[in-house]
C-alpha cells in the first residue's frame, strides 16, 4: 500500500496548507502537486523532497524547489501510510 498525503484541518475546518497553496502561482502549485504525488507513490522518496527533520521524534518535511523559491511543508505520520501535513512556509 502506498502512502496517502492529507492536509490537517482545524475543528473549524480551516486548513493552513490549503490557505498557503492559494497564495502560490499556478506553476508553483503544479510543482507542489508533483512532489506530493512523489511522496504518495514512491516507496523510497529522494531526501531532497521528503525527509525526517533532524533532532525531532516524528516531524517530517516535504520540500519543493521551484525557481529561486523553496517551499516547506511540515507534517507527521498517522500510522505507517498516512502523512498529515499541518504547516507550510
HTML snippet that shows the backbone in 3Dmol.js (N, CA, C, O; Angstrom):
<script src="https://3Dmol.org/build/3Dmol-min.js"></script>
<div id="view" style="width:600px;height:400px;position:relative"></div>
<script>
const pdb = `
ATOM      1  N   UNK A   1       0.837  -1.191   0.000  1.00  0.00           N
ATOM      2  CA  UNK A   1       0.000   0.000   0.000  1.00  0.00           C
ATOM      3  C   UNK A   1       0.877   1.248   0.000  1.00  0.00           C
ATOM      4  O   UNK A   1       1.861   1.332   0.735  1.00  0.00           O
ATOM      5  N   UNK A   2       0.512   2.196  -0.821  1.00  0.00           N
ATOM      6  CA  UNK A   2       1.268   3.434  -0.917  1.00  0.00           C
ATOM      7  C   UNK A   2       0.873   4.392   0.191  1.00  0.00           C
ATOM      8  O   UNK A   2      -0.117   4.181   0.892  1.00  0.00           O
ATOM      9  N   UNK A   3       1.666   5.457   0.339  1.00  0.00           N
ATOM     10  CA  UNK A   3       1.345   6.477   1.332  1.00  0.00           C
ATOM     11  C   UNK A   3       0.218   7.368   0.813  1.00  0.00           C
ATOM     12  O   UNK A   3       0.005   7.482  -0.394  1.00  0.00           O
ATOM     13  N   UNK A   4      -0.485   7.984   1.728  1.00  0.00           N
ATOM     14  CA  UNK A   4      -1.514   8.949   1.378  1.00  0.00           C
ATOM     15  C   UNK A   4      -1.208  10.240   2.116  1.00  0.00           C
ATOM     16  O   UNK A   4      -0.949  10.228   3.319  1.00  0.00           O
ATOM     17  N   UNK A   5      -1.239  11.367   1.388  1.00  0.00           N
ATOM     18  CA  UNK A   5      -0.983  12.680   1.981  1.00  0.00           C
ATOM     19  C   UNK A   5      -2.322  13.388   2.158  1.00  0.00           C
ATOM     20  O   UNK A   5      -3.109  13.493   1.217  1.00  0.00           O
ATOM     21  N   UNK A   6      -2.570  13.870   3.367  1.00  0.00           N
ATOM     22  CA  UNK A   6      -3.762  14.684   3.620  1.00  0.00           C
ATOM     23  C   UNK A   6      -3.335  15.973   4.306  1.00  0.00           C
ATOM     24  O   UNK A   6      -2.225  16.072   4.828  1.00  0.00           O
ATOM     25  N   UNK A   7      -4.227  16.961   4.298  1.00  0.00           N
ATOM     26  CA  UNK A   7      -3.946  18.241   4.934  1.00  0.00           C
ATOM     27  C   UNK A   7      -4.720  18.319   6.238  1.00  0.00           C
ATOM     28  O   UNK A   7      -5.916  18.030   6.282  1.00  0.00           O
ATOM     29  N   UNK A   8      -4.031  18.710   7.292  1.00  0.00           N
ATOM     30  CA  UNK A   8      -4.654  18.896   8.599  1.00  0.00           C
ATOM     31  C   UNK A   8      -5.741  19.967   8.501  1.00  0.00           C
ATOM     32  O   UNK A   8      -5.579  20.969   7.804  1.00  0.00           O
ATOM     33  N   UNK A   9      -6.841  19.744   9.204  1.00  0.00           N
ATOM     34  CA  UNK A   9      -7.917  20.733   9.307  1.00  0.00           C
ATOM     35  C   UNK A   9      -8.199  20.987  10.776  1.00  0.00           C
ATOM     36  O   UNK A   9      -8.215  20.059  11.586  1.00  0.00           O
ATOM     37  N   UNK A  10      -8.422  22.255  11.116  1.00  0.00           N
ATOM     38  CA  UNK A  10      -8.768  22.604  12.492  1.00  0.00           C
ATOM     39  C   UNK A  10     -10.206  22.168  12.763  1.00  0.00           C
ATOM     40  O   UNK A  10     -10.915  21.752  11.847  1.00  0.00           O
ATOM     41  N   UNK A  11     -10.632  22.264  14.010  1.00  0.00           N
ATOM     42  CA  UNK A  11     -12.004  21.937  14.372  1.00  0.00           C
ATOM     43  C   UNK A  11     -13.022  22.795  13.637  1.00  0.00           C
ATOM     44  O   UNK A  11     -14.167  22.386  13.441  1.00  0.00           O
ATOM     45  N   UNK A  12     -12.596  23.992  13.230  1.00  0.00           N
ATOM     46  CA  UNK A  12     -13.478  24.899  12.483  1.00  0.00           C
ATOM     47  C   UNK A  12     -13.393  24.663  10.974  1.00  0.00           C
ATOM     48  O   UNK A  12     -14.042  25.361  10.195  1.00  0.00           O
ATOM     49  N   UNK A  13     -12.582  23.666  10.561  1.00  0.00           N
ATOM     50  CA  UNK A  13     -12.477  23.329   9.143  1.00  0.00           C
ATOM     51  C   UNK A  13     -11.408  24.082   8.374  1.00  0.00           C
ATOM     52  O   UNK A  13     -11.287  23.911   7.161  1.00  0.00           O
ATOM     53  N   UNK A  14     -10.634  24.909   9.050  1.00  0.00           N
ATOM     54  CA  UNK A  14      -9.577  25.686   8.404  1.00  0.00           C
ATOM     55  C   UNK A  14      -8.382  24.777   8.084  1.00  0.00           C
ATOM     56  O   UNK A  14      -8.018  23.921   8.889  1.00  0.00           O
ATOM     57  N   UNK A  15      -7.777  24.968   6.905  1.00  0.00           N
ATOM     58  CA  UNK A  15      -6.600  24.196   6.515  1.00  0.00           C
ATOM     59  C   UNK A  15      -5.444  25.144   6.200  1.00  0.00           C
ATOM     60  O   UNK A  15      -5.461  25.811   5.166  1.00  0.00           O
ATOM     61  N   UNK A  16      -4.437  25.212   7.079  1.00  0.00           N
ATOM     62  CA  UNK A  16      -3.287  26.072   6.797  1.00  0.00           C
ATOM     63  C   UNK A  16      -2.593  25.727   5.477  1.00  0.00           C
ATOM     64  O   UNK A  16      -2.062  26.615   4.810  1.00  0.00           O
ATOM     65  N   UNK A  17      -2.593  24.464   5.099  1.00  0.00           N
ATOM     66  CA  UNK A  17      -1.952  24.062   3.840  1.00  0.00           C
ATOM     67  C   UNK A  17      -2.745  24.603   2.652  1.00  0.00           C
ATOM     68  O   UNK A  17      -2.162  25.180   1.734  1.00  0.00           O
ATOM     69  N   UNK A  18      -4.069  24.425   2.658  1.00  0.00           N
ATOM     70  CA  UNK A  18      -4.894  24.974   1.571  1.00  0.00           C
ATOM     71  C   UNK A  18      -4.707  26.483   1.464  1.00  0.00           C
ATOM     72  O   UNK A  18      -4.584  27.024   0.365  1.00  0.00           O
ATOM     73  N   UNK A  19      -4.686  27.157   2.606  1.00  0.00           N
ATOM     74  CA  UNK A  19      -4.520  28.610   2.602  1.00  0.00           C
ATOM     75  C   UNK A  19      -3.175  28.995   1.990  1.00  0.00           C
ATOM     76  O   UNK A  19      -3.098  29.962   1.232  1.00  0.00           O
ATOM     77  N   UNK A  20      -2.112  28.250   2.308  1.00  0.00           N
ATOM     78  CA  UNK A  20      -0.798  28.528   1.731  1.00  0.00           C
ATOM     79  C   UNK A  20      -0.814  28.265   0.224  1.00  0.00           C
ATOM     80  O   UNK A  20      -0.311  29.077  -0.552  1.00  0.00           O
ATOM     81  N   UNK A  21      -1.386  27.142  -0.188  1.00  0.00           N
ATOM     82  CA  UNK A  21      -1.414  26.802  -1.610  1.00  0.00           C
ATOM     83  C   UNK A  21      -2.154  27.862  -2.425  1.00  0.00           C
ATOM     84  O   UNK A  21      -1.809  28.112  -3.580  1.00  0.00           O
ATOM     85  N   UNK A  22      -3.164  28.479  -1.829  1.00  0.00           N
ATOM     86  CA  UNK A  22      -3.922  29.515  -2.532  1.00  0.00           C
ATOM     87  C   UNK A  22      -3.097  30.766  -2.809  1.00  0.00           C
ATOM     88  O   UNK A  22      -3.497  31.596  -3.625  1.00  0.00           O
ATOM     89  N   UNK A  23      -1.944  30.917  -2.140  1.00  0.00           N
ATOM     90  CA  UNK A  23      -1.086  32.086  -2.373  1.00  0.00           C
ATOM     91  C   UNK A  23      -0.079  31.838  -3.495  1.00  0.00           C
ATOM     92  O   UNK A  23       0.603  32.769  -3.923  1.00  0.00           O
ATOM     93  N   UNK A  24       0.025  30.605  -3.974  1.00  0.00           N
ATOM     94  CA  UNK A  24       1.031  30.251  -4.986  1.00  0.00           C
ATOM     95  C   UNK A  24       0.520  30.502  -6.396  1.00  0.00           C
ATOM     96  O   UNK A  24      -0.685  30.521  -6.646  1.00  0.00           O
ATOM     97  N   UNK A  25       1.462  30.694  -7.310  1.00  0.00           N
ATOM     98  CA  UNK A  25       1.101  30.786  -8.724  1.00  0.00           C
ATOM     99  C   UNK A  25       0.699  29.394  -9.201  1.00  0.00           C
ATOM    100  O   UNK A  25       0.962  28.397  -8.529  1.00  0.00           O
ATOM    101  N   UNK A  26       0.073  29.337 -10.343  1.00  0.00           N
ATOM    102  CA  UNK A  26      -0.358  28.047 -10.890  1.00  0.00           C
ATOM    103  C   UNK A  26       0.837  27.135 -11.141  1.00  0.00           C
ATOM    104  O   UNK A  26       0.757  25.935 -10.879  1.00  0.00           O
ATOM    105  N   UNK A  27       1.944  27.680 -11.643  1.00  0.00           N
ATOM    106  CA  UNK A  27       3.142  26.872 -11.906  1.00  0.00           C
ATOM    107  C   UNK A  27       3.721  26.340 -10.593  1.00  0.00           C
ATOM    108  O   UNK A  27       4.131  25.181 -10.524  1.00  0.00           O
ATOM    109  N   UNK A  28       3.759  27.178  -9.551  1.00  0.00           N
ATOM    110  CA  UNK A  28       4.266  26.738  -8.253  1.00  0.00           C
ATOM    111  C   UNK A  28       3.367  25.646  -7.672  1.00  0.00           C
ATOM    112  O   UNK A  28       3.861  24.652  -7.140  1.00  0.00           O
ATOM    113  N   UNK A  29       2.059  25.827  -7.773  1.00  0.00           N
ATOM    114  CA  UNK A  29       1.114  24.836  -7.247  1.00  0.00           C
ATOM    115  C   UNK A  29       1.249  23.508  -7.993  1.00  0.00           C
ATOM    116  O   UNK A  29       1.109  22.445  -7.389  1.00  0.00           O
ATOM    117  N   UNK A  30       1.518  23.557  -9.288  1.00  0.00           N
ATOM    118  CA  UNK A  30       1.715  22.323 -10.063  1.00  0.00           C
ATOM    119  C   UNK A  30       2.947  21.576  -9.567  1.00  0.00           C
ATOM    120  O   UNK A  30       2.927  20.348  -9.473  1.00  0.00           O
ATOM    121  N   UNK A  31       4.012  22.296  -9.252  1.00  0.00           N
ATOM    122  CA  UNK A  31       5.236  21.647  -8.762  1.00  0.00           C
ATOM    123  C   UNK A  31       4.975  21.021  -7.395  1.00  0.00           C
ATOM    124  O   UNK A  31       5.436  19.913  -7.120  1.00  0.00           O
ATOM    125  N   UNK A  32       4.236  21.728  -6.535  1.00  0.00           N
ATOM    126  CA  UNK A  32       3.885  21.175  -5.225  1.00  0.00           C
ATOM    127  C   UNK A  32       3.094  19.876  -5.415  1.00  0.00           C
ATOM    128  O   UNK A  32       3.379  18.874  -4.758  1.00  0.00           O
ATOM    129  N   UNK A  33       2.111  19.892  -6.302  1.00  0.00           N
ATOM    130  CA  UNK A  33       1.299  18.694  -6.564  1.00  0.00           C
ATOM    131  C   UNK A  33       2.175  17.546  -7.056  1.00  0.00           C
ATOM    132  O   UNK A  33       1.972  16.399  -6.658  1.00  0.00           O
ATOM    133  N   UNK A  34       3.144  17.845  -7.915  1.00  0.00           N
ATOM    134  CA  UNK A  34       4.043  16.823  -8.451  1.00  0.00           C
ATOM    135  C   UNK A  34       4.858  16.185  -7.321  1.00  0.00           C
ATOM    136  O   UNK A  34       4.994  14.963  -7.262  1.00  0.00           O
ATOM    137  N   UNK A  35       5.400  17.023  -6.421  1.00  0.00           N
ATOM    138  CA  UNK A  35       6.211  16.498  -5.310  1.00  0.00           C
ATOM    139  C   UNK A  35       5.334  15.698  -4.340  1.00  0.00           C
ATOM    140  O   UNK A  35       5.746  14.637  -3.872  1.00  0.00           O
ATOM    141  N   UNK A  36       4.135  16.193  -4.036  1.00  0.00           N
ATOM    142  CA  UNK A  36       3.249  15.439  -3.138  1.00  0.00           C
ATOM    143  C   UNK A  36       2.885  14.093  -3.750  1.00  0.00           C
ATOM    144  O   UNK A  36       2.729  13.107  -3.030  1.00  0.00           O
ATOM    145  N   UNK A  37       2.748  14.043  -5.064  1.00  0.00           N
ATOM    146  CA  UNK A  37       2.482  12.774  -5.740  1.00  0.00           C
ATOM    147  C   UNK A  37       3.670  11.821  -5.581  1.00  0.00           C
ATOM    148  O   UNK A  37       3.478  10.623  -5.374  1.00  0.00           O
ATOM    149  N   UNK A  38       4.898  12.347  -5.677  1.00  0.00           N
ATOM    150  CA  UNK A  38       6.082  11.512  -5.441  1.00  0.00           C
ATOM    151  C   UNK A  38       6.046  10.900  -4.045  1.00  0.00           C
ATOM    152  O   UNK A  38       6.320   9.713  -3.866  1.00  0.00           O
ATOM    153  N   UNK A  39       5.707  11.724  -3.067  1.00  0.00           N
ATOM    154  CA  UNK A  39       5.647  11.251  -1.678  1.00  0.00           C
ATOM    155  C   UNK A  39       4.641  10.108  -1.554  1.00  0.00           C
ATOM    156  O   UNK A  39       4.883   9.127  -0.851  1.00  0.00           O
ATOM    157  N   UNK A  40       3.517  10.249  -2.243  1.00  0.00           N
ATOM    158  CA  UNK A  40       2.489   9.202  -2.168  1.00  0.00           C
ATOM    159  C   UNK A  40       2.879   7.942  -2.928  1.00  0.00           C
ATOM    160  O   UNK A  40       2.604   6.834  -2.468  1.00  0.00           O
ATOM    161  N   UNK A  41       3.510   8.095  -4.079  1.00  0.00           N
ATOM    162  CA  UNK A  41       3.710   6.970  -4.985  1.00  0.00           C
ATOM    163  C   UNK A  41       4.995   6.172  -4.771  1.00  0.00           C
ATOM    164  O   UNK A  41       5.014   4.962  -5.001  1.00  0.00           O
ATOM    165  N   UNK A  42       6.060   6.830  -4.338  1.00  0.00           N
ATOM    166  CA  UNK A  42       7.345   6.142  -4.231  1.00  0.00           C
ATOM    167  C   UNK A  42       7.526   5.494  -2.861  1.00  0.00           C
ATOM    168  O   UNK A  42       7.208   6.093  -1.834  1.00  0.00           O
ATOM    169  N   UNK A  43       8.041   4.261  -2.858  1.00  0.00           N
ATOM    170  CA  UNK A  43       8.361   3.598  -1.595  1.00  0.00           C
ATOM    171  C   UNK A  43       9.483   4.346  -0.886  1.00  0.00           C
ATOM    172  O   UNK A  43       9.429   4.566   0.324  1.00  0.00           O
ATOM    173  N   UNK A  44      10.497   4.733  -1.651  1.00  0.00           N
ATOM    174  CA  UNK A  44      11.620   5.492  -1.102  1.00  0.00           C
ATOM    175  C   UNK A  44      11.678   6.816  -1.843  1.00  0.00           C
ATOM    176  O   UNK A  44      12.036   6.871  -3.020  1.00  0.00           O
ATOM    177  N   UNK A  45      11.321   7.878  -1.140  1.00  0.00           N
ATOM    178  CA  UNK A  45      11.277   9.212  -1.741  1.00  0.00           C
ATOM    179  C   UNK A  45      12.652   9.854  -1.570  1.00  0.00           C
ATOM    180  O   UNK A  45      13.195   9.844  -0.466  1.00  0.00           O
ATOM    181  N   UNK A  46      13.234  10.421  -2.652  1.00  0.00           N
ATOM    182  CA  UNK A  46      14.534  11.089  -2.503  1.00  0.00           C
ATOM    183  C   UNK A  46      14.489  12.145  -1.392  1.00  0.00           C
ATOM    184  O   UNK A  46      13.502  12.867  -1.248  1.00  0.00           O
ATOM    185  N   UNK A  47      15.565  12.222  -0.615  1.00  0.00           N
ATOM    186  CA  UNK A  47      15.584  13.107   0.552  1.00  0.00           C
ATOM    187  C   UNK A  47      15.504  14.583   0.167  1.00  0.00           C
ATOM    188  O   UNK A  47      15.201  15.417   1.020  1.00  0.00           O
ATOM    189  N   UNK A  48      15.764  14.924  -1.076  1.00  0.00           N
ATOM    190  CA  UNK A  48      15.606  16.336  -1.481  1.00  0.00           C
ATOM    191  C   UNK A  48      14.137  16.742  -1.465  1.00  0.00           C
ATOM    192  O   UNK A  48      13.829  17.934  -1.459  1.00  0.00           O
ATOM    193  N   UNK A  49      13.224  15.767  -1.457  1.00  0.00           N
ATOM    194  CA  UNK A  49      11.790  16.045  -1.449  1.00  0.00           C
ATOM    195  C   UNK A  49      11.109  15.723  -0.122  1.00  0.00           C
ATOM    196  O   UNK A  49      10.146  16.391   0.254  1.00  0.00           O
ATOM    197  N   UNK A  50      11.596  14.707   0.594  1.00  0.00           N
ATOM    198  CA  UNK A  50      10.887  14.223   1.778  1.00  0.00           C
ATOM    199  C   UNK A  50      11.881  13.624   2.745  1.00  0.00           C
ATOM    200  O   UNK A  50      12.595  12.679   2.413  1.00  0.00           O
ATOM    201  N   UNK A  51      11.926  14.182   3.955  1.00  0.00           N
ATOM    202  CA  UNK A  51      12.839  13.623   4.947  1.00  0.00           C
ATOM    203  C   UNK A  51      12.381  13.952   6.362  1.00  0.00           C
ATOM    204  O   UNK A  51      11.649  14.912   6.601  1.00  0.00           O
ATOM    205  N   UNK A  52      12.840  13.117   7.286  1.00  0.00           N
ATOM    206  CA  UNK A  52      12.568  13.347   8.707  1.00  0.00           C
ATOM    207  C   UNK A  52      13.420  14.522   9.152  1.00  0.00           C
ATOM    208  O   UNK A  52      14.596  14.620   8.801  1.00  0.00           O
ATOM    209  N   UNK A  53      12.817  15.412   9.925  1.00  0.00           N
ATOM    210  CA  UNK A  53      13.554  16.573  10.423  1.00  0.00           C
ATOM    211  C   UNK A  53      14.544  16.112  11.489  1.00  0.00           C
ATOM    212  O   UNK A  53      14.181  15.343  12.380  1.00  0.00           O
ATOM    213  N   UNK A  54      15.794  16.579  11.404  1.00  0.00           N
ATOM    214  CA  UNK A  54      16.787  16.179  12.406  1.00  0.00           C
ATOM    215  C   UNK A  54      16.373  16.626  13.809  1.00  0.00           C
ATOM    216  O   UNK A  54      15.732  17.662  13.982  1.00  0.00           O
ATOM    217  N   UNK A  55      16.746  15.839  14.784  1.00  0.00           N
ATOM    218  CA  UNK A  55      16.519  16.152  16.203  1.00  0.00           C
ATOM    219  C   UNK A  55      15.035  16.279  16.563  1.00  0.00           C
ATOM    220  O   UNK A  55      14.682  17.002  17.495  1.00  0.00           O
ATOM    221  N   UNK A  56      14.167  15.580  15.827  1.00  0.00           N
ATOM    222  CA  UNK A  56      12.748  15.537  16.178  1.00  0.00           C
ATOM    223  C   UNK A  56      12.350  14.081  16.322  1.00  0.00           C
ATOM    224  O   UNK A  56      13.009  13.188  15.790  1.00  0.00           O
ATOM    225  N   UNK A  57      11.264  13.849  17.047  1.00  0.00           N
ATOM    226  CA  UNK A  57      10.789  12.472  17.213  1.00  0.00           C
ATOM    227  C   UNK A  57      10.088  11.968  15.965  1.00  0.00           C
ATOM    228  O   UNK A  57      10.342  10.847  15.523  1.00  0.00           O
ATOM    229  N   UNK A  58       9.209  12.780  15.390  1.00  0.00           N
ATOM    230  CA  UNK A  58       8.470  12.296  14.227  1.00  0.00           C
ATOM    231  C   UNK A  58       7.926  13.452  13.387  1.00  0.00           C
ATOM    232  O   UNK A  58       6.777  13.415  12.949  1.00  0.00           O
ATOM    233  N   UNK A  59       8.745  14.471  13.164  1.00  0.00           N
ATOM    234  CA  UNK A  59       8.357  15.592  12.317  1.00  0.00           C
ATOM    235  C   UNK A  59       9.034  15.414  10.958  1.00  0.00           C
ATOM    236  O   UNK A  59      10.247  15.224  10.872  1.00  0.00           O
ATOM    237  N   UNK A  60       8.229  15.478   9.907  1.00  0.00           N
ATOM    238  CA  UNK A  60       8.727  15.264   8.552  1.00  0.00           C
ATOM    239  C   UNK A  60       8.555  16.534   7.743  1.00  0.00           C
ATOM    240  O   UNK A  60       7.687  17.360   8.027  1.00  0.00           O
ATOM    241  N   UNK A  61       9.400  16.676   6.725  1.00  0.00           N
ATOM    242  CA  UNK A  61       9.359  17.844   5.859  1.00  0.00           C
ATOM    243  C   UNK A  61       9.244  17.411   4.398  1.00  0.00           C
ATOM    244  O   UNK A  61       9.982  16.544   3.930  1.00  0.00           O
ATOM    245  N   UNK A  62       8.301  18.035   3.688  1.00  0.00           N
ATOM    246  CA  UNK A  62       8.238  17.926   2.234  1.00  0.00           C
ATOM    247  C   UNK A  62       8.827  19.230   1.721  1.00  0.00           C
ATOM    248  O   UNK A  62       8.387  20.311   2.115  1.00  0.00           O
ATOM    249  N   UNK A  63       9.815  19.134   0.849  1.00  0.00           N
ATOM    250  CA  UNK A  63      10.493  20.330   0.337  1.00  0.00           C
ATOM    251  C   UNK A  63      10.260  20.421  -1.168  1.00  0.00           C
ATOM    252  O   UNK A  63      10.479  19.461  -1.907  1.00  0.00           O
ATOM    253  N   UNK A  64       9.811  21.596  -1.604  1.00  0.00           N
ATOM    254  CA  UNK A  64       9.525  21.821  -3.022  1.00  0.00           C
ATOM    255  C   UNK A  64      10.339  23.029  -3.483  1.00  0.00           C
ATOM    256  O   UNK A  64      10.168  24.138  -2.977  1.00  0.00           O
ATOM    257  N   UNK A  65      11.222  22.797  -4.445  1.00  0.00           N
ATOM    258  CA  UNK A  65      12.036  23.885  -5.006  1.00  0.00           C
ATOM    259  C   UNK A  65      11.448  24.251  -6.368  1.00  0.00           C
ATOM    260  O   UNK A  65      11.307  23.398  -7.244  1.00  0.00           O
ATOM    261  N   UNK A  66      11.112  25.514  -6.530  1.00  0.00           N
ATOM    262  CA  UNK A  66      10.628  25.996  -7.814  1.00  0.00           C
ATOM    263  C   UNK A  66      11.233  27.368  -8.065  1.00  0.00           C
ATOM    264  O   UNK A  66      10.991  28.310  -7.310  1.00  0.00           O
ATOM    265  N   UNK A  67      12.017  27.474  -9.123  1.00  0.00           N
ATOM    266  CA  UNK A  67      12.752  28.708  -9.365  1.00  0.00           C
ATOM    267  C   UNK A  67      13.698  28.972  -8.207  1.00  0.00           C
ATOM    268  O   UNK A  67      14.438  28.081  -7.789  1.00  0.00           O
ATOM    269  N   UNK A  68      13.679  30.189  -7.690  1.00  0.00           N
ATOM    270  CA  UNK A  68      14.557  30.528  -6.562  1.00  0.00           C
ATOM    271  C   UNK A  68      13.856  30.317  -5.221  1.00  0.00           C
ATOM    272  O   UNK A  68      14.412  30.656  -4.176  1.00  0.00           O
ATOM    273  N   UNK A  69      12.648  29.763  -5.237  1.00  0.00           N
ATOM    274  CA  UNK A  69      11.879  29.542  -4.011  1.00  0.00           C
ATOM    275  C   UNK A  69      12.008  28.106  -3.530  1.00  0.00           C
ATOM    276  O   UNK A  69      12.125  27.173  -4.325  1.00  0.00           O
ATOM    277  N   UNK A  70      11.984  27.949  -2.223  1.00  0.00           N
ATOM    278  CA  UNK A  70      11.867  26.617  -1.617  1.00  0.00           C
ATOM    279  C   UNK A  70      10.680  26.686  -0.660  1.00  0.00           C
ATOM    280  O   UNK A  70      10.668  27.470   0.289  1.00  0.00           O
ATOM    281  N   UNK A  71       9.689  25.851  -0.932  1.00  0.00           N
ATOM    282  CA  UNK A  71       8.510  25.782  -0.069  1.00  0.00           C
ATOM    283  C   UNK A  71       8.667  24.559   0.816  1.00  0.00           C
ATOM    284  O   UNK A  71       9.094  23.498   0.363  1.00  0.00           O
ATOM    285  N   UNK A  72       8.318  24.720   2.077  1.00  0.00           N
ATOM    286  CA  UNK A  72       8.446  23.617   3.038  1.00  0.00           C
ATOM    287  C   UNK A  72       7.088  23.333   3.660  1.00  0.00           C
ATOM    288  O   UNK A  72       6.363  24.239   4.070  1.00  0.00           O
ATOM    289  N   UNK A  73       6.771  22.054   3.718  1.00  0.00           N
ATOM    290  CA  UNK A  73       5.518  21.581   4.304  1.00  0.00           C
ATOM    291  C   UNK A  73       5.890  20.639   5.434  1.00  0.00           C
ATOM    292  O   UNK A  73       6.615  19.667   5.223  1.00  0.00           O
ATOM    293  N   UNK A  74       5.401  20.919   6.619  1.00  0.00           N
ATOM    294  CA  UNK A  74       5.738  20.103   7.781  1.00  0.00           C
ATOM    295  C   UNK A  74       4.548  19.236   8.168  1.00  0.00           C
ATOM    296  O   UNK A  74       3.393  19.651   8.071  1.00  0.00           O
ATOM    297  N   UNK A  75       4.859  18.031   8.606  1.00  0.00           N
ATOM    298  CA  UNK A  75       3.786  17.138   8.999  1.00  0.00           C
ATOM    299  C   UNK A  75       4.316  15.931   9.745  1.00  0.00           C
ATOM    300  O   UNK A  75       5.461  15.898  10.197  1.00  0.00           O
ATOM    301  N   UNK A  76       3.447  14.941   9.859  1.00  0.00           N
ATOM    302  CA  UNK A  76       3.761  13.757  10.644  1.00  0.00           C
ATOM    303  C   UNK A  76       3.019  12.563  10.062  1.00  0.00           C
ATOM    304  O   UNK A  76       2.083  12.717   9.276  1.00  0.00           O
ATOM    305  N   UNK A  77       3.449  11.379  10.457  1.00  0.00           N
ATOM    306  CA  UNK A  77       2.759  10.151  10.056  1.00  0.00           C
ATOM    307  C   UNK A  77       1.670   9.839  11.071  1.00  0.00           C
ATOM    308  O   UNK A  77       1.876   9.971  12.278  1.00  0.00           O
ATOM    309  N   UNK A  78       0.525   9.429  10.579  1.00  0.00           N
ATOM    310  CA  UNK A  78      -0.540   8.872  11.409  1.00  0.00           C
ATOM    311  C   UNK A  78      -0.635   7.418  10.963  1.00  0.00           C
ATOM    312  O   UNK A  78      -1.258   7.118   9.944  1.00  0.00           O
ATOM    313  N   UNK A  79      -0.029   6.527  11.714  1.00  0.00           N
ATOM    314  CA  UNK A  79       0.128   5.151  11.261  1.00  0.00           C
ATOM    315  C   UNK A  79       1.372   5.083  10.384  1.00  0.00           C
ATOM    316  O   UNK A  79       2.270   5.916  10.509  1.00  0.00           O
ATOM    317  N   UNK A  80       1.425   4.100   9.504  1.00  0.00           N
ATOM    318  CA  UNK A  80       2.618   3.948   8.664  1.00  0.00           C
ATOM    319  C   UNK A  80       2.442   4.485   7.257  1.00  0.00           C
ATOM    320  O   UNK A  80       3.427   4.675   6.544  1.00  0.00           O
ATOM    321  N   UNK A  81       1.209   4.734   6.843  1.00  0.00           N
ATOM    322  CA  UNK A  81       0.977   5.104   5.451  1.00  0.00           C
ATOM    323  C   UNK A  81       0.306   6.455   5.249  1.00  0.00           C
ATOM    324  O   UNK A  81       0.177   6.899   4.108  1.00  0.00           O
ATOM    325  N   UNK A  82      -0.128   7.127   6.317  1.00  0.00           N
ATOM    326  CA  UNK A  82      -0.852   8.387   6.190  1.00  0.00           C
ATOM    327  C   UNK A  82       0.040   9.533   6.638  1.00  0.00           C
ATOM    328  O   UNK A  82       0.467   9.582   7.791  1.00  0.00           O
ATOM    329  N   UNK A  83       0.321  10.461   5.717  1.00  0.00           N
ATOM    330  CA  UNK A  83       1.127  11.633   6.030  1.00  0.00           C
ATOM    331  C   UNK A  83       0.191  12.815   6.188  1.00  0.00           C
ATOM    332  O   UNK A  83      -0.537  13.163   5.259  1.00  0.00           O
ATOM    333  N   UNK A  84       0.205  13.435   7.359  1.00  0.00           N
ATOM    334  CA  UNK A  84      -0.670  14.584   7.649  1.00  0.00           C
ATOM    335  C   UNK A  84       0.197  15.838   7.625  1.00  0.00           C
ATOM    336  O   UNK A  84       1.068  16.011   8.479  1.00  0.00           O
ATOM    337  N   UNK A  85      -0.041  16.712   6.647  1.00  0.00           N
ATOM    338  CA  UNK A  85       0.721  17.964   6.562  1.00  0.00           C
ATOM    339  C   UNK A  85      -0.053  19.038   7.320  1.00  0.00           C
ATOM    340  O   UNK A  85      -1.258  19.203   7.130  1.00  0.00           O
ATOM    341  N   UNK A  86       0.661  19.769   8.183  1.00  0.00           N
ATOM    342  CA  UNK A  86      -0.022  20.720   9.052  1.00  0.00           C
ATOM    343  C   UNK A  86       0.390  22.172   8.854  1.00  0.00           C
ATOM    344  O   UNK A  86      -0.399  23.074   9.134  1.00  0.00           O
ATOM    345  N   UNK A  87       1.609  22.420   8.377  1.00  0.00           N
ATOM    346  CA  UNK A  87       2.104  23.797   8.219  1.00  0.00           C
ATOM    347  C   UNK A  87       2.906  23.921   6.925  1.00  0.00           C
ATOM    348  O   UNK A  87       3.476  22.949   6.431  1.00  0.00           O
ATOM    349  N   UNK A  88       2.935  25.138   6.391  1.00  0.00           N
ATOM    350  CA  UNK A  88       3.718  25.412   5.192  1.00  0.00           C
ATOM    351  C   UNK A  88       4.288  26.813   5.274  1.00  0.00           C
ATOM    352  O   UNK A  88       3.688  27.715   5.858  1.00  0.00           O
ATOM    353  N   UNK A  89       5.452  26.976   4.681  1.00  0.00           N
ATOM    354  CA  UNK A  89       6.054  28.311   4.577  1.00  0.00           C
ATOM    355  C   UNK A  89       7.014  28.339   3.415  1.00  0.00           C
ATOM    356  O   UNK A  89       7.631  29.370   3.148  1.00  0.00           O
TER     357      UNK A  89
END
`;
const viewer = $3Dmol.createViewer("view");
viewer.addModel(pdb, "pdb");
viewer.setStyle({}, {cartoon: {color: "spectrum"}});
viewer.zoomTo();
viewer.render();
</script>
